Amino acid sequence: MLSYPVVAIVGRPNVGKSTLFNRLLGSRRAIIEKSKGVTRDRLYGESEWEGAYFTLIDTGGIVTSEDLKKDISVKVRAQSLKAIRESDIAVLVVDAVEGLHPLDKEIADILRLEEKEAVVVVNKVDNQKMEPALSEFYGLGIDDVVAISAMHGRAVDRLLDILKERLPLIPQREEVSGAIRLAIIGRPNVGKSSFLNAVLDDDRVLVDDKPGTTRDAINTSLKFKDSEFILVDTAGIRHKGKIKAGIDYFSSVRTRKTIDEADVVLFMIDGYDGIRKDDLHYIYNIWEAKKGIVLGINKKDLIEKSLGEYEELIKERLPIIEHIPVTYFSATEREGLEEVLLIAKSVYENMGLRVKTSQLNSFIEEIKDAHPGLAKGKKIFKMYYGAQVDTYPPKMVFTVNHPELIKKNYLNFLERRLRRKFGFFGSPINMVFNGKKER
């Protein structure tokens, strides 16, 4: 499969890199905040301009040597440098309002040192009257200087024309069909980014001891054996009452959107801390949203109990675990990672299982005397027939005489027997009951 040319968007913090990234993609992929340092990881997206296709990378702001005393800033800078080296051309974004900054010159020097082709984008130029004052940016020593407003879309087409002219033309590649979209979900600092980096064998996202390092949802493609995955790392889930405005709020929204778009969710738990109340809340919500789930226990080397005892403690707090696969691994030691992907693939396949109508109706005959009859007054519950009408997740429609008689215990009974007969491990089952009057 052909790779598209790569365009890295770089610059110091708060000059509008993520706004430009979103503008070129035509969607709000990156979180935008007025505070500095919102983008930390490398964000990827694909764009097209008049038949030219290319991959965009949004990066965190490259900071001064003073700021490099902060560990996270060192890591953000390292991510930006990786993006520069990976790119075919770099877009250096500067701020027209603030004017030429010493750090802009330092970044231009980095691009020359890396022998990287570059375009200077002078952002926040909202009208033509501002353009004459932009000559100072030619002092960066880069020939192409374009004045734009990423926020309003002004003159962005000029930038795209330059990119099209300077990049090799690659035909549009076919979409990967059947790729499994696997969302990596869990509380802050359970090792989600470490897992992703270990699986990819690359420092794709930042890893830091401080919770909340990942803020955006990070999409990455992976070919594993004979399967294609789209792995999505997310910000750590937080209890609703602990979500503050701004970055935390938008990160939470992105995480929920990621769950909605996922095929399978890898819900990660810190093996040492164990399962917590917030975990239970999210797992039940994901299950009720009809998403396949793998419960991944990271840091298995820190678990002090036997795995049997550990799993019994989980079952006490999470009864639906009987329907969900549990796998133990260590992201830092890179142990058990292949098993996680194999189980995720198995869950995805189980979500696509289809039961023949004849098999389902034979099953109904088998169970009709296995559960105490549901009745209320003169109403006696009967199930006539059923059919599976959908997959991903499997959806069963049953025709009955009195759907209002169905209680939770009967639903649990029916689900357990369906699973025992047909499988569906890790996959929710959507059961619908339609009423039919008796003749």
C-alpha positions in Angstrom: 0.0 0.0 0.0 1.4 3.4 -1.0 2.1 5.9 1.7 1.1 9.5 1.2 3.7 12.3 1.5 4.0 13.6 5.0 3.5 17.2 6.1 4.6 18.1 9.7 3.0 21.2 11.2 5.6 22.7 13.7 6.2 25.8 15.7 6.3 27.3 19.2 3.2 26.9 21.5 -0.1 28.7 20.8 0.6 30.0 17.3 -2.4 28.1 15.8 -0.9 24.7 14.7 -3.9 22.7 15.8 -6.3 25.2 14.3 -4.5 24.8 11.0 -4.4 21.0 11.3 -8.2 21.0 11.8 -8.7 23.4 8.9 -6.7 21.3 6.5 -8.5 18.1 7.6 -11.9 19.8 7.5 -12.7 18.5 11.0 -12.1 19.2 14.7 -9.6 16.4 15.3 -7.2 18.3 17.6 -8.3 19.9 20.8 -7.9 23.7 20.8 -7.5 25.8 23.9 -6.1 29.3 24.5 -3.7 27.9 27.1 -0.3 26.7 25.9 0.8 23.1 25.5 -2.6 21.5 24.8 -1.2 19.3 22.0 1.5 16.9 23.2 1.4 13.8 21.1 1.8 13.6 17.3 -1.7 13.7 15.8 -2.1 12.2 12.3 -4.7 12.8 9.7 -5.1 12.6 5.9 -6.0 15.4 3.6 -6.6 16.0 -0.1 -6.3 19.1 -2.3 -7.2 19.0 -6.0 -6.2 15.3 -6.4 -3.1 15.6 -4.2 -3.2 13.4 -1.1 -1.0 13.8 1.9 -0.7 12.9 5.6 -0.7 15.7 8.2 1.0 15.6 11.5 0.1 18.0 14.3 2.7 18.5 16.9 3.2 20.0 20.3 4.9 23.4 20.6 8.7 23.5 20.6 9.7 25.4 23.6 12.7 27.4 24.9 15.7 26.0 26.7 14.3 27.4 30.0 11.1 25.4 29.5 13.1 22.3 28.7 13.8 22.0 32.5 10.2 20.5 32.6 10.3 16.8 31.8 7.1 17.0 29.8 8.4 19.8 27.6 11.4 17.7 26.7 9.2 14.8 25.6 6.9 17.2 23.6 10.0 18.6 21.8 11.2 15.0 21.1 7.8 14.2 19.5 8.0 17.3 17.4 11.5 16.4 16.2 10.3 12.9 15.3 7.5 14.5 13.2 10.1 16.7 11.4 12.3 13.8 10.6 9.3 11.7 9.4 8.0 14.4 7.1 8.7 15.3 3.5 8.0 19.0 4.1 7.6 21.0 7.3 5.1 23.8 7.8 6.6 26.3 10.3 3.7 28.2 11.8 4.4 31.7 13.2 2.3 34.4 14.8 1.6 37.6 12.9 0.3 39.4 15.9 3.3 38.7 18.1 5.8 39.1 15.3 9.1 37.3 14.7 10.2 35.5 17.9 13.7 34.2 18.7 12.2 30.7 19.0 10.9 30.9 15.4 14.5 31.4 14.3 15.6 28.4 16.4 13.0 26.2 14.8 14.0 27.4 11.4 17.6 26.4 12.2 16.4 23.0 13.3 14.7 22.5 9.9 17.9 23.5 8.1 20.0 21.2 10.3 17.6 18.3 9.4 17.9 19.4 5.7 14.1 19.6 5.6 12.1 21.4 3.0 9.8 24.0 4.6 7.1 26.6 4.2 6.6 29.5 6.7 3.0 30.1 7.5 2.3 33.4 9.1 -0.9 32.8 10.9 -3.6 35.2 12.3 -3.5 37.5 9.3 -7.2 38.4 9.2 -7.0 41.0 6.4 -4.8 42.4 3.6 -3.8 45.4 5.6 -1.6 43.2 7.9 0.4 41.7 5.0 3.0 44.5 4.4 4.3 44.1 8.0 5.2 40.4 7.4 8.5 41.0 5.6 10.4 40.3 8.8 9.5 36.6 8.5 11.6 36.3 5.4 14.5 36.7 7.8 14.0 33.0 8.7 15.7 32.1 5.5 12.9 30.1 4.0 11.7 31.1 0.5 8.0 30.3 0.8 6.2 32.6 3.2 2.4 32.5 3.2 0.1 34.8 5.2 -3.1 33.1 6.3 -5.8 32.9 9.0 -6.3 29.3 10.0 -9.3 30.3 12.2 -11.2 31.9 9.3 -9.7 29.9 6.4 -8.3 33.0 4.7 -5.7 32.2 2.0 -5.3 28.6 3.2 -5.7 27.6 -0.4 -2.4 29.3 -1.2 -0.7 27.1 1.3 -2.3 24.0 -0.2 -1.2 25.0 -3.7 2.4 25.2 -2.5 2.2 21.8 -0.8 0.7 20.3 -4.0 3.4 21.8 -6.1 6.3 20.6 -3.9 5.1 17.1 -2.9 5.0 14.0 -5.1 1.6 13.1 -6.4 0.4 9.8 -5.0 -3.0 8.3 -6.2 -5.7 7.8 -3.6 -5.2 4.5 -1.9 -8.1 2.1 -1.2 -9.5 2.1 2.3 -8.5 -0.8 4.5 -11.7 -2.9 4.7 -12.4 -4.9 7.8 -10.0 -3.0 10.0 -10.9 -3.5 13.7 -11.2 -0.2 15.5 -9.9 -0.9 19.0 -10.3 1.9 21.6 -7.9 1.9 24.6 -9.8 3.2 27.6 -9.0 3.4 31.3 -8.3 5.7 34.2 -5.3 8.1 34.0 -1.9 6.4 34.4 -3.0 2.8 34.0 -0.5 2.4 31.1 -2.6 3.1 28.0 0.1 5.0 26.1 2.8 2.6 27.3 0.7 -0.3 25.8 0.3 1.5 22.5 4.0 2.3 22.2 4.9 -1.3 23.1 2.6 -2.8 20.6 3.8 -0.4 17.9 7.5 -0.7 19.0 7.7 3.1 18.8 7.3 6.1 21.1 4.2 7.1 19.2 2.6 8.9 22.2 4.0 10.5 25.3 4.4 8.5 28.5 4.8 10.3 31.8 4.4 9.4 35.4 1.9 12.3 35.8 -1.7 11.4 35.1 -3.4 13.1 32.1 -0.5 13.2 29.7 -2.6 12.1 26.7 -5.3 14.6 25.9 -6.4 13.9 22.3 -7.6 10.6 20.9 -4.6 9.2 19.0 -5.4 7.0 15.9 -2.8 4.6 14.7 -3.0 1.8 12.1 -1.4 -1.6 12.8 -1.1 -4.8 10.8 -1.0 -7.7 13.2 -0.6 -11.2 11.6 -3.5 -11.3 9.1 -5.6 -8.5 10.7 -5.7 -4.8 10.4 -6.3 -2.7 13.5 -6.9 1.0 14.1 -5.7 1.6 17.6 -7.1 4.7 19.4 -5.3 5.9 22.6 -7.4 8.2 24.7 -7.2 10.5 27.7 -7.8 8.9 31.0 -11.5 8.6 32.1 -12.5 10.6 35.1 -15.5 10.6 37.3 -18.1 13.1 36.0 -17.7 15.2 39.2 -14.0 15.5 38.7 -14.1 16.8 35.1 -13.2 20.4 34.9 -14.0 22.9 32.1 -11.6 23.4 29.2 -9.1 20.7 28.3 -10.5 18.0 30.7 -14.0 18.5 29.3 -12.9 18.3 25.7 -10.7 15.2 26.4 -13.7 13.6 28.1 -15.9 14.3 25.1 -13.3 12.9 22.7 -13.1 9.7 24.8 -16.8 9.2 24.7 -16.8 9.8 21.0 -14.0 7.3 20.6 -16.1 4.7 22.5 -19.1 5.4 20.2 -17.0 4.8 17.1 -15.1 1.7 18.3 -15.7 -1.9 17.3 -14.1 -3.2 20.4 -13.0 -1.5 23.7 -9.8 -2.6 25.5 -10.7 -1.4 29.0 -7.4 -1.3 30.9 -7.0 -1.6 34.7 -3.9 -1.1 36.8 -3.1 -4.6 38.2 -1.7 -3.2 41.4 -4.6 -0.8 42.1 -7.3 -3.2 41.0 -10.8 -2.4 39.7 -12.4 0.8 41.1 -15.9 2.3 41.2 -15.2 4.6 38.2 -14.1 1.5 36.2 -17.3 -0.3 37.0 -19.4 2.7 35.9 -17.6 3.0 32.6 -17.6 -0.8 31.9 -21.3 -1.0 32.4 -21.9 2.0 30.2 -19.7 0.6 27.4 -21.6 -2.8 27.6 -25.0 -1.1 27.6 -23.8 0.9 24.5 -23.4 -2.5 22.8 -19.6 -2.4 22.4 -17.4 -5.5 22.5 -15.1 -5.4 25.5 -11.7 -6.9 26.5 -10.7 -6.3 30.1 -7.0 -5.8 30.1 -5.1 -6.0 33.4 -1.8 -4.2 33.0 1.2 -4.4 35.3 0.5 -8.0 36.0 4.0 -8.3 37.6 2.7 -6.1 40.4 -0.3 -8.3 41.3 0.4 -9.8 44.7 -2.5 -12.4 44.7 -2.8 -15.4 42.5 -4.6 -14.6 39.2 -7.4 -16.9 40.3 -8.0 -15.0 43.5 -7.6 -11.7 41.6 -10.3 -12.7 39.1 -12.7 -13.8 41.9 -12.4 -10.3 43.4 -13.3 -8.8 40.0 -16.3 -11.1 39.6 -17.6 -10.0 43.0 -17.7 -6.4 41.8 -18.5 -7.0 38.1 -20.9 -9.9 37.5 -21.0 -9.4 33.8 -17.3 -10.4 33.7 -18.6 -13.9 33.0 -19.4 -12.6 29.5 -16.1 -10.7 29.0 -12.6 -12.0 28.4 -9.9 -11.0 30.9 -6.2 -10.9 29.8 -3.1 -10.1 31.9 -0.1 -8.3 30.5 2.8 -5.9 31.2 3.2 -3.0 28.8 6.6 -2.0 30.2 7.9 -5.6 30.1 6.2 -6.2 26.7 4.7 -9.4 27.9 1.3 -10.7 26.8 0.7 -8.0 24.2 0.0 -10.3 21.3 -2.6 -12.1 23.3 -4.5 -8.8 23.9 -4.7 -8.3 20.1 -5.7 -11.9 19.5 -8.5 -11.7 22.0 -9.7 -8.3 20.6 -9.9 -9.9 17.2 -11.8 -12.9 18.7 -14.3 -10.5 20.3 -14.8 -8.6 17.0 -15.5 -11.9 15.2 -17.9 -12.9 17.9 -19.8 -9.7 17.3 -20.2 -10.8 13.7 -21.6 -14.2 14.5 -25.0 -15.0 12.9 -27.4 -17.7 14.1 -29.7 -19.2 11.5 -33.4 -18.7 12.2 -33.9 -22.5 12.3 -31.2 -22.8 14.9 -32.7 -20.0 17.0 -36.2 -21.5 16.9 -34.9 -24.9 17.9 -33.1 -23.1 20.8 -36.5 -21.5 21.8 -38.1 -25.0 21.9 -35.2 -26.3 24.1 -35.5 -23.6 26.8 -39.3 -23.1 27.0 -39.5 -25.5 29.9 -36.2 -24.6 31.5 -37.4 -21.4 33.3 -40.4 -20.9 35.6 -43.3 -19.6 33.6 -43.9 -15.9 33.6 -47.4 -15.0 34.5 -49.6 -12.3 35.9 -53.2 -13.0 36.6 -54.6 -14.7 33.5 -51.5 -13.7 31.4 -49.1 -16.5 30.8 -45.9 -15.7 28.9 -45.1 -17.5 25.6 -42.3 -17.1 23.1 -43.4 -18.0 19.6 -40.3 -17.6 17.5 -37.2 -15.5 16.9 -34.7 -14.4 14.3 -31.3 -12.7 14.3 -31.7 -9.5 12.3 -28.3 -7.9 12.6 -24.6 -8.2 13.6 -22.0 -5.9 15.2 -23.5 -6.4 17.7 -25.8 -9.4 17.2 -29.4 -8.4 17.5 -32.1 -11.0 18.2 -35.8 -10.2 17.7 -38.2 -12.5 19.6 -42.0 -12.5 19.0 -43.9 -13.1 22.3 -47.4 -12.7 23.5 -46.9 -10.5 26.6 -43.5 -8.6 26.5 -44.6 -6.6 29.5 -44.2 -9.7 31.7 -40.4 -10.0 31.0 -38.3 -9.2 34.0 -34.5 -8.8 34.6 -34.1 -12.4 35.8 -35.6 -13.8 32.7 -33.4 -11.6 30.5 -30.3 -12.8 32.4 -31.5 -16.4 32.0 -32.1 -16.0 28.2 -28.7 -14.3 27.7 -26.8 -17.0 29.6 -28.5 -19.8 27.6 -27.9 -18.0 24.3 -24.2 -17.6 25.1 -23.9 -21.2 26.3 -25.4 -22.4 23.0 -23.9 -20.0 20.4 -20.9 -18.2 22.0 -20.7 -14.4 21.6 -18.0 -14.2 24.3 -17.0 -10.5 24.8 -19.9 -9.3 22.6 -23.1 -7.8 23.9 -26.4 -9.2 22.6 -29.2 -6.9 21.7 -32.5 -8.6 22.5 -35.8 -7.1 21.3 -39.2 -8.5 22.2 -42.2 -7.8 19.9 -45.7 -8.5 21.1 -48.2 -10.6 19.2 -51.8 -11.1 20.2 -53.0 -14.6 20.7 -55.8 -15.8 18.5 
